[in-house]
Amino acid sequence: MEKLSNRKIGVDQGEAVLFSDFQHGGQMWTGEGQRERRQRITFSEAYHKKPVVHCSVSMWDVDSSANVRADVMAEHVDDRGFDIVFRTWGDTRIARARIGWMAIGELASTDDWDV
């Protein structure tokens, strides 16, 4: 985690490979069954309160003979982590996907009072 100069803002980031379905004929590749993957991410340090989280596709391997559709988001964000959610639908076939994420928020400080 990188702490900015005021020591109250923290930026945490990383990447997660959510699935690799090509080699074993998984549902994201065959286009049948459950078309959603979730992975819980734990921040390297707890935030003082819920941070803002941004997710984006950093790598995906898709079948070019079908439409390419994806929905990527952060759900269930709290001060300790969040769930990356990746969804697709229709005839889209995805072999594998890696999602990058960044969280920005307020950190606890020694100046905070708990009364």
C-alpha positions as CSV (number, residue, x, y, z in Angstrom):
1,M,0.0,0.0,0.0
2,E,1.2,3.5,-0.9
3,K,0.5,6.2,1.7
4,L,0.3,9.7,0.4
5,S,2.0,12.7,2.1
6,N,-0.9,13.6,4.4
7,R,-0.8,10.0,5.8
8,K,-4.6,9.9,5.8
9,I,-5.1,8.6,2.2
10,G,-4.1,5.1,1.1
11,V,-3.9,3.6,-2.4
12,D,-3.9,-0.2,-2.7
13,Q,-3.8,-2.1,-6.0
14,G,-3.4,-5.4,-7.5
15,E,-4.5,-8.0,-10.1
16,A,-6.4,-11.2,-9.9
17,V,-6.7,-14.0,-12.4
18,L,-10.4,-14.9,-12.1
19,F,-10.5,-17.9,-14.3
20,S,-8.7,-19.9,-17.0
21,D,-11.4,-22.1,-18.5
22,F,-9.9,-22.9,-21.9
23,Q,-7.8,-25.9,-20.9
24,H,-10.5,-27.8,-19.0
25,G,-13.6,-26.8,-21.0
26,G,-15.0,-24.5,-18.2
27,Q,-18.3,-22.7,-18.5
28,M,-16.9,-19.4,-19.5
29,W,-15.3,-21.1,-22.5
30,T,-18.1,-23.4,-23.5
31,G,-20.7,-20.6,-23.1
32,E,-23.0,-22.8,-21.0
33,G,-23.9,-22.8,-17.3
34,Q,-22.9,-20.2,-14.7
35,R,-21.4,-17.2,-16.5
36,E,-20.3,-15.2,-13.4
37,R,-17.0,-15.4,-11.4
38,R,-16.3,-13.8,-8.1
39,Q,-13.2,-13.4,-6.1
40,R,-12.8,-11.8,-2.6
41,I,-9.9,-9.4,-2.4
42,T,-8.4,-8.4,1.0
43,F,-6.7,-5.1,1.2
44,S,-3.1,-5.0,2.5
45,E,-4.2,-2.8,5.3
46,A,-7.7,-1.9,6.6
47,Y,-9.1,1.5,5.7
48,H,-10.6,3.8,8.2
49,K,-13.9,3.6,6.3
50,K,-15.0,2.0,3.0
51,P,-12.7,3.1,0.1
52,V,-13.6,3.8,-3.5
53,V,-12.7,0.7,-5.6
54,H,-12.1,0.7,-9.4
55,C,-11.8,-2.6,-11.4
56,S,-10.8,-3.0,-15.0
57,V,-9.9,-5.9,-17.4
58,S,-6.1,-6.1,-17.6
59,M,-6.0,-9.2,-19.8
60,W,-8.6,-11.4,-21.4
61,D,-8.4,-14.1,-24.0
62,V,-11.7,-14.3,-26.0
63,D,-13.1,-16.3,-28.9
64,S,-13.2,-14.0,-32.0
65,S,-16.1,-15.8,-33.7
66,A,-18.7,-14.6,-31.2
67,N,-19.7,-11.2,-29.6
68,V,-17.5,-10.0,-26.9
69,R,-19.4,-9.0,-23.8
70,A,-18.3,-8.4,-20.2
71,D,-19.4,-6.7,-17.0
72,V,-16.7,-6.1,-14.4
73,M,-17.4,-4.5,-11.0
74,A,-16.6,-4.3,-7.3
75,E,-19.3,-5.5,-5.0
76,H,-19.6,-5.8,-1.2
77,V,-16.9,-3.2,-0.6
78,D,-16.0,-2.7,3.1
79,D,-12.9,-1.4,5.0
80,R,-11.1,-4.7,4.6
81,G,-11.8,-5.8,1.1
82,F,-14.3,-6.4,-1.7
83,D,-15.5,-8.9,-4.3
84,I,-14.4,-8.6,-7.9
85,V,-17.3,-9.7,-10.1
86,F,-17.0,-10.7,-13.8
87,R,-20.1,-11.6,-15.8
88,T,-20.7,-12.5,-19.5
89,W,-23.7,-13.7,-21.4
90,G,-25.1,-14.8,-24.8
91,D,-22.6,-16.5,-27.2
92,T,-19.5,-14.9,-25.7
93,R,-16.7,-17.4,-25.0
94,I,-13.9,-16.3,-22.7
95,A,-10.8,-18.5,-22.2
96,R,-9.3,-16.5,-19.3
97,A,-9.5,-13.1,-17.6
98,R,-7.3,-11.1,-15.3
99,I,-8.8,-8.1,-13.5
100,G,-6.8,-5.1,-12.2
101,W,-8.1,-3.1,-9.2
102,M,-7.3,0.0,-7.3
103,A,-8.7,1.2,-3.9
104,I,-8.4,4.7,-2.7
105,G,-9.6,5.8,0.7
106,E,-9.0,7.3,4.1
107,L,-6.6,5.5,6.5
108,A,-6.8,5.4,10.3
109,S,-4.4,7.9,11.9
110,T,-2.8,8.1,15.3
111,D,-4.6,11.5,15.6
112,D,-8.0,9.8,15.4
113,W,-10.0,9.8,18.6
114,D,-12.3,7.0,19.6
115,V,-14.5,8.4,22.3
